[in-house]
Amino acid sequence: MKALTVFPSIFKGEHIRHIHVVEVLTGQNITVEFDRPAPLQIDGETIPGVSSCRAAAHSQIPAKT
């Protein structure tokens, strides 16, 4: 139930202040593994039966003008 009280703050990016509910982790490469296959939502598309998901952070260097 605590998570429901934090939900409105997500839209303003203020949810990370609620340390009793939200755990913030950082990294360049992240892999999330599930105990059993689950659907994954990406840009409104559902991908069924996903057992792990990887994400990587990339910096974009501005072009010289």
N, C-alpha and C positions, 0 to 999 in steps of 0.2 A: 504494500500500500504506500510505502514511502516513495517509491518510484513514481507513482501517479502524481504526487504533490510537486515533484521536480519537473515533470513533463513540460509544462508551459515555459519554463526557463530555457529549454533546448533551442527554441526559435531565436532567442537573443544571444545564445552562446554562453549563458550564465550557469548552465548545469554543472560545469566543472567546479563550481564553488561548493557544491553539496557533497563533501567528501565522505559523508556517512552512507551515500547511495551510489556515487559515481567513482570509479577507479580510473585514473588517467595514466596511460602507458605511452611511451614514445619510442620511436625507432625508425630506421630507414627502410627496413624490410620486415613485414609482419605476415605470419601464417597463422590462421585460425583453423583448428581441427575440431570436428564435431564427433560426438560419441556414435551417432548414427546419421545416415544421410538425411538432409533437410533441404527444403527449397531455399534458393538464394534470389534476392531481388536486386537487380541492377538496372538503373534508368527505366523503371517501370516494366522491365521484362522479368519473368520468373524462370529460373533454371532449376528444374527438379533434381532431387537425388544428389546434392552436393555434399561431399564428405570433408573437404578442406577448401580454403580460399587463401590466396596470397595477394598481397598488395605491396607496392614499392613507392617510396616518395622520390620524386625527381625535381630538381631545381631547374627553372628556366632562366637562361641568361639572356638579358635583353640585347637585341642587335645594336651594333654601333650605328650612329646616325651621322 
